[in-house]
Amino acid sequence: MTRPGGTQRPFAESELRGLRERVTEAYRRELDVPLCDLAGAFRDWECHRIDAFELSDLIHKFHKGESRLLWKRYDGPDADHLVAHALALGILRSDEVTRGVPEKLEPIIERYIHLREGVAKK
């Protein structure tokens, strides 16, 4: 059965398990970026370049902003779409995904690439 915008081939249980593992890894990698920025803010606070109020505000903005957006993106049942999105953006490499799965995801990956290119042209 084909889901709207989804893959046409079903996944074996081992492939689904691998997809879920890759979703976790993609989420971790995307979350690392704003967390590194926040870690820098902690260093600034330790060196007295910013005060506790500024640090608290940055923590709040992280929690309400990027952290929440990423959590919403990755908190879903569509592991195939999440992995395809991560592959299209280069967050994951195809050699990190269970053998044969990138080929099954190719239509979704291509759609994400075209969407990204369309946004980049605007």
N, C-alpha and C positions, 0 to 999 in steps of 0.2 A: 504494500500500500504506500502511496506517495502522499506525504503531507504537503500542504501548500508551501511552495518555496523550499521544500525539503529534499532529502535524498530519495532516490528511487530504489535503492537496494537496502534490504534490512541488514542490521548489524548482528553479529554473533554476540553472545553474552560476554566473551572475553574482549571483544572490540568495544562494547559499551563500557565495560570496566576501565579499559584503557582511555576511552574518551573522558570519562569522569575524572580520571587521574590527571589528564592533560588540562582539563578545565581548572582544576585546583592549581596546577603549575602556572597557567596563564594568569589567573587571578593574583597569585603571589607575585609574579613578575610585574604586573601592572601596578600593584599596590606598593611595591618597592620604590617606585619613582617618587610619589608624594611623601612616603615615609622618610626617604633620604632627605628631602627638603625639610621635613619636620625635625629630623635629627640635627640638621644644621641650625635650626632655630633653638634647639636645646643647647647646642654648643655656644651660640650667641648669648643665651641667657646665662650660662655658666661663666662666660667671660665678661659679663655685665655690659654687653653691647645692646641688649634689650632687657626690659624689666619683666617681672612676673606677669603683669597684666597683658603685655604684648604677647608673651608666650602663650598665656591662657587663651587669648583671642585666636592665635594661630592654630592651637589645638582644636578649638571650637570650630573654626572654619574648615579644618581638615575633616573633622568628624561629620559635619553637616554637608560638606561639599564632596570632594573627590572620593573619600572613603565610602560615603553613602551611594554615590553614582556607581562605583565599581561593585559594591555589594549588590545593588539592584541588577546590574548587568549579569553578574555571575550566579545569582541565586535563582536558577530556573532549571526546568527539566530538559531543555533542548541542548544537550551536550554537543550534538553534532554541529549545530549552528554556532555555538560558542567557540568550539575548536576551529571551525572554518573561519570565523572572524579573526581569531588569534593568528591563524596561518596567513590570512590575507594581509594582516598588519605587520607580520614579521615578529610577533611576540613569541610564537612557536615556529619551529622549523619542521618540515615534513618528515625528516628523519627521526624526530622525537615522538612521532605518532605511530601507533601500531601499523605494521606493514599492511598495505592494501587499503587502509582507511582514507588516506589523502585522495586517492583516486575516486572513492565513493563520495567524497566531499567536494570534488572539483566543481560541480555546478554552483554550489553555494559559495565556495571560495571566489569563483569568477564574478558572481553577483556582488560580493562585498568589494572586490577590487574595482569593479565598474562604478559602484556607488562612491567609493573613496575618490576615484579619478574625477567623477562628476562634481564632487564637492570641492576638490582642489582647483578645478577650472574656474569656479565662481569667484 
